Amino acid sequence: MLDDRKLKILYAIIDSYISTSEPIGSRTISKQYDMGISSATVRNEMSDLEELGFLNKAYSSSGRIPSDKAYRHYVNYLLSSHFDEISKNMYGIDVLAKHINEKNKIFKESAKIISEVTECITATMITDYMDCSVKSIDVINISGDYYVLVLVFDTGKVVNTVFDVKNSINEEILQELIFYLKKYLINVKVSDLNERLEFLKLTFVSKIPFITEVSDLIEKEVSKTEKSDIELEGISNIFNFPEYRDMNKAKELIHFLEDKNELEDLFLSYNGNEIYISIGSENNKDFLNDNTIVATSYDLGNGSKGKIAVIGPTRMDYEKIISTMLSLNDRMNDILK
C-alpha cells in the first residue's frame, strides 16, 4: 500500500508525463507541484516508487516515467473514487437523440464524437447474431480426457470443437450434462443463449462442475457465428502523439487496425457493459505493449450488440477518456432503452 505522499508524487508524475510526454525529475516535481517537501525528499520517494515497479528510468534523462503498473493504479483510482458522478457534459451526444429509431446510426455517430473529443483512434464493431436456433447439441468422449462438442443450428451450420478436461468424468455425469444442455438449449435462438448458459452454470454447477467449462466453450463458439461490421474513426490521430513518430511503431499499430481478425479477437476478448481498460503489457500482444485500450459495449436490440474501443498510447489522457466513455454510457443507455 502506498502512503499519501507517495501517491501524491506518483500522480503528479503521471499527470506531468501525460501532459508533456517528457520524463520528470525530483526538482521539477518539487517546484511545479505544491508538495511541501524538498526535492531531496521527492527524489528518495521516487527511488522507492521505482523499486516498487511504479516508475521507470528514462534512457536519455535522470527523470522518471510511469510504468504500466503506475497507470493501472491510477486508472483503478479514477474508476473507484473519482467518477462517482458522471459529468453532465455529453460532448454533443444529445444531438443523437433525433436518430432514436436508428440505433446503429446513434452508435456510429457516438464513435465519431469520442474520436474527436479524445483525439484517439476509435474502433467500433456491431455484431448481428445469425437469425438461427440450436437444433442439436452433443458432447462426445473421443479418447481419455478428450471430448468433442457438436452444435447444429437450424440453418444447417455445424460447429465441432475438440477440448480436454482436467479431471475425468464418468458416463453417468456426462449423460446428465447432455440431458440438461438439450433441455435448456434446444430450439433456443442464438441471441438468447448466453442467458440460458448463465442459468445452467448457476443452477447445476454443484451437481456437474464440468457444466461451467462446457457452457463457456459453447458461448465462445457461438460468438463465432456472429456477423460483424467493424469501422474505424480517427486513424490519423496517432500522429498527434510523439510515441508514433517512430514509424515502425506507427506501422505496427496501423497494420493491427487494418486486420479485421485481430480487431474481432480484441472485441471478443471482453463482454459486459462496464468500462474495460487494458494497459500496455496487459494486452498480451507485443505490438500493443505501448498502447492502452478503453472499451465498452451496448445492447442494440434484436440480437445486435455494439462495442466501442478507444485506442491510444499508454500515456493517454485517462481522466478525459474515462469521463467521456462514462458520459457516453449514461446517455446511450437512456437512448437505447
RODO-2510 file (C-alpha; in nm, 4 decimals, decimal comma):
residues 337
     n   res          X          Y          Z
     1     m     0,0000     0,0000     0,0000
     2     l     0,1370     0,3409    -0,0970
     3     d     0,1150     0,6192     0,1595
     4     d    -0,0424     0,9553     0,0746
     5     r     0,2891     1,1248    -0,0046
     6     k     0,3990     0,8568    -0,2461
     7     l     0,0558     0,8622    -0,4133
     8     k     0,0688     1,2389    -0,4491
     9     i     0,4126     1,2196    -0,6105
    10     l     0,3146     0,9282    -0,8334
    11     y     0,0009     1,1027    -0,9607
    12     a     0,1993     1,4218    -1,0199
    13     i     0,4474     1,2275    -1,2342
    14     i     0,1653     1,0638    -1,4289
    15     d    -0,0100     1,3981    -1,4785
    16     s     0,3117     1,5626    -1,5972
    17     y     0,4040     1,2818    -1,8349
    18     i     0,0552     1,2673    -1,9869
    19     s     0,0717     1,6435    -2,0489
    20     t     0,4297     1,6750    -2,1763
    21     s     0,5485     1,3251    -2,2783
    22     e     0,8762     1,4216    -2,1104
    23     p     1,0430     1,2395    -1,8176
    24     i     1,0264     1,4341    -1,4965
    25     g     1,2835     1,4793    -1,2188
    26     s     1,2519     1,5439    -0,8472
    27     r     1,3384     1,9136    -0,8743
    28     t     1,0623     1,9742    -1,1294
    29     i     0,8111     1,7873    -0,9154
    30     s     0,9104     1,9882    -0,6103
    31     k     0,8802     2,3211    -0,7950
    32     q     0,5729     2,2674    -1,0116
    33     y     0,3607     2,0735    -0,7638
    34     d     0,2912     2,2001    -0,4144
    35     m     0,4388     1,9069    -0,2252
    36     g     0,5624     2,0972     0,0782
    37     i     0,8792     1,8857     0,0809
    38     s     1,2322     1,9258    -0,0542
    39     s     1,3499     1,7923    -0,3886
    40     a     1,5791     1,5533    -0,1988
    41     t     1,2792     1,4006    -0,0223
    42     v     1,0944     1,3765    -0,3535
    43     r     1,3976     1,2055    -0,5042
    44     n     1,4018     0,9464    -0,2244
    45     e     1,0321     0,8800    -0,2680
    46     m     1,0793     0,8433    -0,6442
    47     s     1,3531     0,5881    -0,5823
    48     d     1,1141     0,3915    -0,3630
    49     l     0,8447     0,4089    -0,6301
    50     e     1,0937     0,2836    -0,8865
    51     e     1,1885    -0,0111    -0,6640
    52     l     0,8191    -0,0903    -0,6228
    53     g     0,7766    -0,1035    -1,0013
    54     f     0,5695     0,2139    -1,0415
    55     l     0,8353     0,4175    -1,2236
    56     n     1,0878     0,3521    -1,4976
    57     k     1,4047     0,5478    -1,5590
    58     a     1,4133     0,7192    -1,8967
    59     y     1,7055     0,6270    -2,1236
    60     s     1,8093     0,9820    -2,2041
    61     s     1,7404     1,1507    -1,8732
    62     s     1,7637     1,1104    -1,4984
    63     g     1,3902     1,1752    -1,4921
    64     r     1,1297     0,9036    -1,4431
    65     i     0,8280     0,7907    -1,6418
    66     p     0,5255     0,5900    -1,5234
    67     s     0,5158     0,2138    -1,5710
    68     d     0,2137     0,0087    -1,6747
    69     k     0,1718    -0,0709    -1,3048
    70     a     0,1507     0,3014    -1,2282
    71     y    -0,1133     0,3597    -1,4940
    72     r    -0,3150     0,0632    -1,3660
    73     h    -0,3082     0,2049    -1,0118
    74     y    -0,4129     0,5456    -1,1439
    75     v    -0,6950     0,4042    -1,3578
    76     n    -0,8294     0,1986    -1,0681
    77     y    -0,8314     0,5157    -0,8588
    78     l    -1,0239     0,7056    -1,1273
    79     l    -1,2805     0,4290    -1,1671
    80     s    -1,3304     0,3627    -0,7970
    81     s    -1,3449     0,7077    -0,6461
    82     h    -1,3003     0,9946    -0,8876
    83     f    -1,6005     0,9360    -1,1114
    84     d    -1,8811     0,8714    -0,8663
    85     e    -2,0873     1,1290    -1,0528
    86     i    -2,0892     1,1186    -1,4307
    87     s    -2,0233     1,4516    -1,5977
    88     k    -2,3289     1,6192    -1,7446
    89     n    -2,1197     1,7425    -2,0362
    90     m    -2,2224     1,4956    -2,3049
    91     y    -1,9915     1,6436    -2,5700
    92     g    -2,2672     1,6675    -2,8294
    93     i    -2,4154     1,3231    -2,7731
    94     d    -2,7545     1,4850    -2,7104
    95     v    -2,7892     1,5617    -3,0820
    96     l    -2,8034     1,1891    -3,1494
    97     a    -3,1426     1,1547    -2,9839
    98     k    -3,3102     1,2576    -3,3100
    99     h    -3,1997     0,9217    -3,4531
   100     i    -3,3923     0,7391    -3,1815
   101     n    -3,5202     0,4755    -3,4277
   102     e    -3,1775     0,4210    -3,5839
   103     k    -2,9776     0,2657    -3,3038
   104     n    -2,6865     0,1610    -3,5231
   105     k    -2,6562     0,5181    -3,6508
   106     i    -2,6602     0,6550    -3,2947
   107     f    -2,3824     0,4150    -3,2055
   108     k    -2,1606     0,5008    -3,5015
   109     e    -2,2133     0,8754    -3,4628
   110     s    -2,1165     0,8417    -3,0964
   111     a    -1,7908     0,6771    -3,2006
   112     k    -1,7096     0,9772    -3,4209
   113     i    -1,7715     1,2133    -3,1303
   114     i    -1,5493     1,0090    -2,8990
   115     s    -1,2681     1,0122    -3,1552
   116     e    -1,2935     1,3904    -3,1893
   117     v    -1,3096     1,4525    -2,8135
   118     t    -1,0334     1,2122    -2,7104
   119     e    -0,8140     1,2714    -3,0179
   120     c    -0,7530     0,8966    -3,0265
   121     i    -0,8469     0,6181    -3,2648
   122     t    -1,1944     0,4753    -3,2130
   123     a    -1,2897     0,1292    -3,3351
   124     t    -1,6485     0,0052    -3,3401
   125     m    -1,7951    -0,3363    -3,4000
   126     i    -2,1642    -0,4137    -3,4430
   127     t    -2,2417    -0,7838    -3,4228
   128     d    -2,5672    -0,9193    -3,5605
   129     y    -2,6419    -1,2660    -3,4350
   130     m    -2,7412    -1,5060    -3,7094
   131     d    -3,1159    -1,5495    -3,7006
   132     c    -3,0954    -1,9143    -3,6040
   133     s    -3,1656    -2,1558    -3,3201
   134     v    -2,9900    -2,4573    -3,1757
   135     k    -3,1245    -2,7718    -3,3426
   136     s    -2,8968    -3,0295    -3,1799
   137     i    -2,6214    -3,0403    -2,9190
   138     d    -2,3960    -3,3210    -2,8002
   139     v    -2,0769    -3,3821    -2,6034
   140     i    -1,8894    -3,6971    -2,7061
   141     n    -1,5932    -3,8611    -2,5345
   142     i    -1,3400    -3,9444    -2,8068
   143     s    -1,0344    -4,0525    -2,6063
   144     g    -0,9438    -4,0370    -2,2377
   145     d    -0,9999    -3,6786    -2,1212
   146     y    -1,0686    -3,5502    -2,4745
   147     y    -1,4201    -3,4620    -2,5852
   148     v    -1,5872    -3,3054    -2,8862
   149     l    -1,8665    -3,0506    -2,8625
   150     v    -2,1113    -3,0703    -3,1535
   151     l    -2,3528    -2,7840    -3,2170
   152     v    -2,6027    -2,7933    -3,5036
   153     f    -2,8117    -2,4882    -3,5924
   154     d    -3,1419    -2,4872    -3,7790
   155     t    -2,9694    -2,3095    -4,0695
   156     g    -2,7587    -2,6206    -4,1248
   157     k    -2,4439    -2,4708    -3,9742
   158     v    -2,2440    -2,7253    -3,7722
   159     v    -1,9779    -2,6469    -3,5118
   160     n    -1,7346    -2,9159    -3,3974
   161     t    -1,4653    -2,8345    -3,1439
   162     v    -1,2351    -3,0701    -2,9531
   163     f    -1,1397    -2,9896    -2,5940
   164     d    -0,9902    -3,1635    -2,2936
   165     v    -1,0816    -3,1607    -1,9245
   166     k    -0,8544    -3,1608    -1,6223
   167     n    -1,0472    -3,4285    -1,4336
   168     s    -1,2082    -3,7352    -1,5875
   169     i    -1,5853    -3,7606    -1,5694
   170     n    -1,7854    -4,0794    -1,5639
   171     e    -2,0511    -4,1751    -1,8165
   172     e    -2,3375    -4,1002    -1,5772
   173     i    -2,2245    -3,7399    -1,5225
   174     l    -2,1669    -3,6958    -1,8965
   175     q    -2,5183    -3,8124    -1,9804
   176     e    -2,6643    -3,5853    -1,7125
   177     l    -2,4727    -3,2938    -1,8636
   178     i    -2,6057    -3,3717    -2,2120
   179     f    -2,9598    -3,4020    -2,0749
   180     y    -2,9551    -3,0512    -1,9247
   181     l    -2,7867    -2,8980    -2,2307
   182     k    -3,0576    -3,0376    -2,4565
   183     k    -3,3377    -2,9494    -2,2173
   184     y    -3,2404    -2,5831    -2,1886
   185     l    -3,0689    -2,5054    -2,5210
   186     i    -3,2540    -2,6908    -2,7969
   187     n    -3,4730    -2,4554    -3,0088
   188     v    -3,3274    -2,1521    -2,8294
   189     k    -3,2237    -1,8603    -3,0503
   190     v    -2,8560    -1,7726    -3,0616
   191     s    -2,9347    -1,4261    -2,9234
   192     d    -3,0827    -1,5860    -2,6081
   193     l    -2,8151    -1,8490    -2,5491
   194     n    -2,5941    -1,6518    -2,3117
   195     e    -2,8797    -1,6058    -2,0655
   196     r    -2,9561    -1,9782    -2,0744
   197     l    -2,5885    -2,0686    -2,0325
   198     e    -2,5581    -1,8453    -1,7270
   199     f    -2,8654    -2,0173    -1,5819
   200     l    -2,7109    -2,3600    -1,6383
   201     k    -2,3861    -2,2607    -1,4696
   202     l    -2,5566    -2,1088    -1,1673
   203     t    -2,8128    -2,3864    -1,1262
   204     f    -2,6202    -2,7070    -1,1912
   205     v    -2,2554    -2,6315    -1,1118
   206     s    -2,2776    -2,8075    -0,7731
   207     k    -2,4043    -3,1262    -0,9397
   208     i    -2,1967    -3,1051    -1,2575
   209     p    -1,8845    -2,8859    -1,2159
   210     f    -1,7982    -2,9733    -1,5758
   211     i    -2,1011    -2,7732    -1,6935
   212     t    -1,9223    -2,4409    -1,6406
   213     e    -1,6395    -2,5369    -1,8744
   214     v    -1,8765    -2,6639    -2,1435
   215     s    -2,1045    -2,3586    -2,1149
   216     d    -1,8092    -2,1230    -2,1564
   217     l    -1,6972    -2,3214    -2,4599
   218     i    -2,0445    -2,3020    -2,6152
   219     e    -2,0516    -1,9261    -2,5567
   220     k    -1,7128    -1,8904    -2,7251
   221     e    -1,8148    -2,0977    -3,0257
   222     v    -2,1479    -1,9190    -3,0626
   223     s    -1,9680    -1,5852    -3,0722
   224     k    -1,8061    -1,7071    -3,3934
   225     t    -2,1480    -1,7403    -3,5569
   226     e    -2,1926    -1,3651    -3,5368
   227     k    -2,1616    -1,1385    -3,8376
   228     s    -1,9585    -0,8297    -3,7540
   229     d    -1,9282    -0,4834    -3,9025
   230     i    -1,6075    -0,3077    -3,7950
   231     e    -1,5319     0,0593    -3,8578
   232     l    -1,2502     0,2928    -3,7554
   233     e    -1,2521     0,6639    -3,6794
   234     g    -0,9547     0,8979    -3,6431
   235     i    -0,6664     0,6790    -3,7617
   236     s    -0,4671     0,9935    -3,8439
   237     n    -0,4908     1,0906    -3,4751
   238     i    -0,1994     0,8606    -3,3947
   239     f     0,0344     1,1184    -3,5443
   240     n    -0,0729     1,3652    -3,2748
   241     f     0,1267     1,1583    -3,0261
   242     p     0,5101     1,1639    -3,0048
   243     e     0,5038     0,7880    -2,9408
   244     y     0,4122     0,7253    -3,3035
   245     r     0,6851     0,9399    -3,4557
   246     d     0,8698     0,6101    -3,4622
   247     m     0,7398     0,4911    -3,7981
   248     n     0,7883     0,1246    -3,7098
   249     k     0,5543     0,1621    -3,4134
   250     a     0,3052     0,3565    -3,6233
   251     k     0,3133     0,0906    -3,8980
   252     e     0,2637    -0,1904    -3,6449
   253     l    -0,0428    -0,0205    -3,4982
   254     i    -0,1915     0,0623    -3,8391
   255     h    -0,1327    -0,2956    -3,9558
   256     f    -0,3168    -0,4201    -3,6463
   257     l    -0,6070    -0,1832    -3,7091
   258     e    -0,6337    -0,2970    -4,0712
   259     d    -0,6520    -0,6642    -3,9702
   260     k    -1,0204    -0,7443    -3,9180
   261     n    -0,9418    -1,0764    -3,7488
   262     e    -0,7170    -0,9068    -3,4929
   263     l    -0,9839    -0,6460    -3,4163
   264     e    -1,2513    -0,9136    -3,3835
   265     d    -1,0307    -1,1025    -3,1374
   266     l    -0,9855    -0,7790    -2,9429
   267     f    -1,3594    -0,7145    -2,9218
   268     l    -1,4475    -1,0750    -2,8425
   269     s    -1,1991    -1,0814    -2,5542
   270     y    -1,4405    -0,8930    -2,3273
   271     n    -1,8132    -0,8724    -2,2653
   272     g    -2,0423    -0,6656    -2,0489
   273     n    -2,1397    -0,3006    -2,0342
   274     e    -1,8770    -0,1886    -1,7853
   275     i    -1,5740     0,0147    -1,8891
   276     y    -1,2910    -0,2246    -1,9775
   277     i    -0,9315    -0,0959    -1,9764
   278     s    -0,6277    -0,2918    -2,0907
   279     i    -0,2927    -0,1187    -2,0396
   280     g     0,0330    -0,1930    -2,2212
   281     s     0,1545    -0,5440    -2,1462
   282     e    -0,1960    -0,6407    -2,0261
   283     n    -0,2913    -0,6636    -2,3955
   284     n    -0,0764    -0,9795    -2,4310
   285     k     0,0409    -0,8706    -2,7752
   286     d     0,3924    -0,7341    -2,8235
   287     f     0,2842    -0,4724    -3,0773
   288     l     0,0292    -0,3342    -2,8278
   289     n     0,2713    -0,3105    -2,5343
   290     d     0,2891     0,0676    -2,5716
   291     n    -0,0859     0,1122    -2,6135
   292     t    -0,3968     0,1240    -2,3978
   293     i    -0,7446     0,0122    -2,4991
   294     v    -1,0552     0,1545    -2,3303
   295     a    -1,3721    -0,0251    -2,4348
   296     t    -1,7375    -0,0793    -2,3561
   297     s    -2,0400    -0,2416    -2,5216
   298     y    -2,4130    -0,1844    -2,5681
   299     d    -2,7192    -0,3945    -2,6378
   300     l    -2,8671    -0,2504    -2,9578
   301     g    -3,1698    -0,4796    -2,9516
   302     n    -3,2879    -0,7588    -3,1815
   303     g    -2,9779    -0,9655    -3,1123
   304     s    -2,7353    -0,6859    -3,2073
   305     k    -2,4564    -0,5656    -2,9834
   306     g    -2,2298    -0,2663    -3,0338
   307     k    -1,8777    -0,2344    -2,8946
   308     i    -1,6572     0,0746    -2,8892
   309     a    -1,2830     0,0780    -2,8215
   310     v    -1,0616     0,3847    -2,7826
   311     i    -0,7026     0,3014    -2,8756
   312     g    -0,4075     0,5218    -2,7890
   313     p    -0,0664     0,5274    -2,6199
   314     t    -0,0331     0,4240    -2,2555
   315     r     0,0318     0,7947    -2,1976
   316     m    -0,3268     0,8762    -2,2980
   317     d    -0,5380     1,1232    -2,1015
   318     y    -0,7182     0,8629    -1,8893
   319     e    -0,9274     1,1124    -1,6974
   320     k    -1,0674     1,2717    -2,0122
   321     i    -1,1234     0,9411    -2,1925
   322     i    -1,2846     0,7617    -1,8997
   323     s    -1,5063     1,0619    -1,8301
   324     t    -1,6122     1,0724    -2,1954
   325     m    -1,6855     0,6990    -2,2024
   326     l    -1,8863     0,7150    -1,8797
   327     s    -2,0846     1,0083    -2,0165
   328     l    -2,1498     0,8105    -2,3316
   329     n    -2,2579     0,5073    -2,1303
   330     d    -2,5063     0,7133    -1,9336
   331     r    -2,6651     0,8782    -2,2367
   332     m    -2,6510     0,5775    -2,4711
   333     n    -2,8202     0,3535    -2,2180
   334     d    -3,1010     0,6109    -2,1884
   335     i    -3,1401     0,6447    -2,5642
   336     l    -3,1240     0,2714    -2,6369
   337     k    -3,3837     0,1668    -2,3806
***
